Amino acid sequence: MLSSCLEKRLIVNIGKGGVGKSMLTAALARYAASQGKRVLICEVNAKDRMASLFAKEIPSSIDTLDQVWQLEDNIWTVNIHPNESMKEYVVQVLRLKILYKVVFENQLMQQFLRAVPGLQELVYIGKVWFHTTELRKDNTPRFDMVIVDSPATGHGLAMLRIPDVIVRTVPVGPMHTAAQKIKDVLEDPTQTQLNLVTLPEEMPINETVELYHSLANDLNMHAEQIFINQWPHSPFQDSHREQFSTLYDRAIEHPTLAPWFAVAKDAQKKHEKASRYCEKIKADLGLSLLTLPHVYAPPSEGDIVSSLSQELLARHTAQ
């Protein structure tokens, strides 16, 4: 159910590149904010998509150590970069500002750290986890919900996998303890919801099924919801299908009507094909599935986000 995400502290949207994860992340943030939630969107070493999706200018400088800035009422964002996040961890968590200047601002040390396997992924997911636990001065959560616009499948899996790798390979110490805390949150369905994001096409659907099993079998993380973006509109209701077929056979010979009926026929085929893919993934995984409509030629990306967030709100109201 869509409303279940409102009960979670952490939402992770994951899927292959180009399926609309960023759009969904922005729309979910708007939806949650409309329900009174204070939401942080985490991009991961990305191209600052949220600024354009919310039609905002990226601040020329962000004067906070955590690099968080506000997009609109109840919605903040941060683009997690390894260097800035490592500095935040050392200075704010370990309280060792001198160590950061001596070690982490050294160019040779930076090159060495970039070569350490898994360190960047640990920094990414560690910062996400930190914001789920962060408190304000009055001891209330700074954010009610953290939504991760995860990197594409391979990098996203690596980021989610690294806490488990560290727990199994580093026996004791601060890194083991931190990784265990992150792992516990990621594997706890009362705190974390994984959303699989895909398109109604054969390859994305097949890859989503594989992703689900990788998460479940390798990481003990079970996705709860599938979002299918760019769902094609049906040109008519199912009850009119036979009537359309009869009219199509007649209209296709008419020079004026033929092009219009051909467009409708093509739309019908796309919708039927998408429906078959939808039934396949439901049968394979048995998860809750939510389709989001294909938004045609809007004036801006921000308009797509507004349209999708309104769609989510309508689904919430209908529940």
N, C-alpha and C positions, 0 to 999 in steps of 0.2 A: 504493500500500500504506500502511496506517495507520502501520506502524513507521517509514516513511521520515521522518515528521515529527520523530522523536527524533534524527535526524542534523542537523537544521537549527537555526540560531541564532535565526531570526526566523520566526514564524508569524503570518500576517495572515488573520483571519476576516472576510469581507466579504459583504454581501448587503443586500437591502432591509430596512426596519424591520419588526419583528414576526415574523421567521423563526426566532428562537431563537439568535442569535449569542452572546449573553451566556451562555446555558446551555451551549452547545457550548464556549465559551472556558473556562468553569469546569471542565467535564468533562475537556477535553483537559489542563488544568493538573494535575488530580488524576491522570490517567492517566500523564502524564510524570513527575510527582513519585513515583509508585509505582515507576517504573523508575530512580529515583535522580537525576533531574534537578532542579536548582535553577531554579525557574520564576518569572518576573515576569510578571504580568498587567497590561497597560496599557489602562485605559479612557481615552477621549478626550473630555474636557469633558462627562462624563456624570453620571448621578444615583447614582453609587456603588452600582451593582448588585451588585458582588462581595461587599460586606459582607452583604447579605441572602442571597445565594446560598450563602455559606459560614456563615451563621448567626452572624455576628460583629457586634459593635458598632464603629462607626467611632470611632477615637480622637478625643477632644475636641480634642487638639492633637497635631500630629506635629512633633517637635523636630528633624527632619532637613531640610536644605535641599531635598533631592530629593523629599520628601513620600512616600517609599516606606514601607510598613508591612507586617508579616507577618500572613498569614491563618491559616496552619497550617504544619506541618513541610514545608520545601522549597518553599513557595508564598508569594510576596509580591505586593503590588498597589500600583498608583499610579494616581490619577485625574489626567490631564494637563490642567491649566488654564493658559491663556496667560500670565497675570501671574506666577504662581509659577514657571513654566518659563522665562520670560524672565529672571527674577531669577537662577535657577540657572545659566543660560547665561552671563550677564554676570559673576556673582560667582565661579562655580566653574571655568568654562572660560576666560573672558577675564581673570579675576583682577582685576576692576575694580569693587570694592564701592562706591567713592565715585561712580563713574559711574552705577551703578544708583540710588543715593539722589538724586543731583542730577537725573538725566534721567527715569528710569522711575517714580519715585514722584511726579512732577509730574502733576497731574490733566489739564492741557492736553496734555501730552506723551502721556499714556495715551490720551486721546481721539484724538490724531493717529495713534498707532500702531495703534489698533483699526481705523482707516480705511485703512491701508496694505494694498492687495490681496495676499492670499496669505501675509501675515506670520504669522497665527495658525496656518495649516496647516503652514508651515515650522517653527514652534516645536513643534507636535505631533510631526511625523515626525522632527524633529531630536532630540527627547528620546528617542523610541523608539530611534533609531539609537545614541545615546550609551549607552544601557543595554546594547545588544548588544556594545559594545566595552569596557564598564567593567571594571576590574580591582580585585582586592582587594590588600591590602598584600603578600601573598606572590606577587603577579603572576599569579595564576590568575583566570579570569573570575568576576565576582561572580555572574552568572547564566549557566546553561547554555542557557537558552531564554527568549526574550521572546515572549509571545503578545499580539497586539493585538486587542482587541474593537473593531473598526473602526466608525466612525459609519455610518449608513445610506448606501445606494449613492452618492447624489450627493455628500455631504460626504466620504465615504470615498474616492471617486475624486479629489476635489479635493486631499485630503491626500497621496495617492500621486503625483499629477501635479506638485505644486509643485516638487520638486527638478529635474525635467526642464525646467520653464518657466524656472527661474532659470539653469540651465546654458546655456540657449539665448539668454537675454536679458541676463544680466550677464556681460560678457566676462572680467573678471579680478577678483581680490580674494578676501578671506576668505569672503564669501558664496558665490561661485562654487565655491571649493574645497570648502567644507562640503557644498554641494548635490551636487557631483560624487561625493563619498564616499558620501552617502546613496543617490544614484541607482545607484551601482555595486552596493551591497548589495541594494537592492530588485530589481535585474535579474539577480542571480546566483542561479540555482536550487540551487547547492550550499550557499548560506547561508539563503535565504529560500524559504518555501513559502506560496503563496496558496491558501486554501481558500474555495470558493464555498459559501455556506450558503443553503438554500432550503427550500421546503415542497412536498409532492406535490400541487400545485394548478396550474391552467393559467397564471394570471398570474405567480406567482412563478417558475415554470419558464421562461416566455418571457423574463422580465426577467433571469434568470440567464444565459441564452444571450447576450443583448445585453451584459451586464456582462463576460462572458468575452471577447467580441470587442473591447469598448472597452479592456480591459486589454491585450490582445495587440496590437491595431493602433495604439492611441494611445500606450501607455506601454511597449511591449516587455516586458510582464510576463505570464507564462503561468501560469495557475492549474493546479495539479496534482491537486486533489482536490475532489470535490463531496460535501457532507454534506446529506442530505435529512432534516430533522427531522419529528417527529410522524408517522412512518410508521404507517399504520393496520394493526391486527392482522387477519390472515385468520382467520375462524371455523373453518376446517377445511383440511386438506391438499388439494392439487390432485387427488390420487387419489380423494378423496371427493366431488368436485364433482358428478358425475353422480348419485351416490346421494342427495346432498342435494336435488338438483333433483326427483328422483322423490318423495322424502318431503315436500318443500315443497308439491307439488301436492295431496297428500293432507291435510297438516296444516293448510293455510290455511283449510279448512272447519271445523276443530275449534276451538271457542270458547276452550279452555284453551291449546292448542298454538300457535294462530295468531299471537299476539303475540310469542312467543319465536322462531318461525321468521321472522317479519317483521324482527325485530332482526338475526338472523343474515344474512338476505338483504341488508339494508341495509349491513351490515359487509362482505359479499362484494362488493357494488357499489363501495364506497369503495376496497377493496383492489385491485380490478381497474382502477379508474380511475387510482389512484396508480401501478400497474404500467405503465400505458400512458404516463403522463408520464415515468416513469423510463426507459422504452425510448426515448422521444423525445429526452431530453437526452443519453443515452448515444450515440445515433445522430448527434446534432448536433455533439457536442463530443469524444466518444471518450475521456473522462477516467475515471479511477478513481472509483467512486461508492460511498458508504457510507450506508446508511439507519439512522436511530436511531428506536426505537419511540416511539409516543405513550404517555406515562406518564399514567395516568388517576387523577385525584383523590388525589394523595399528601397527607400531612399538611402538608408545607411545600415551598418551592422547593429548600431544601437536600436534601430527599429525592430530588427529580428529578435534581439534580446527582450525587448518590451513585449513583442507578440508572443514569444515562447513563455515568458513569465506569466502573462495573462492566461495562457493555455493551462499552465500548471495550477494557477489559482482557481480556474474554473473546474479542473479535475478535483482539486481539494474540496471545493464547495459541494461538488456532486457526490462525494463519498458519504 
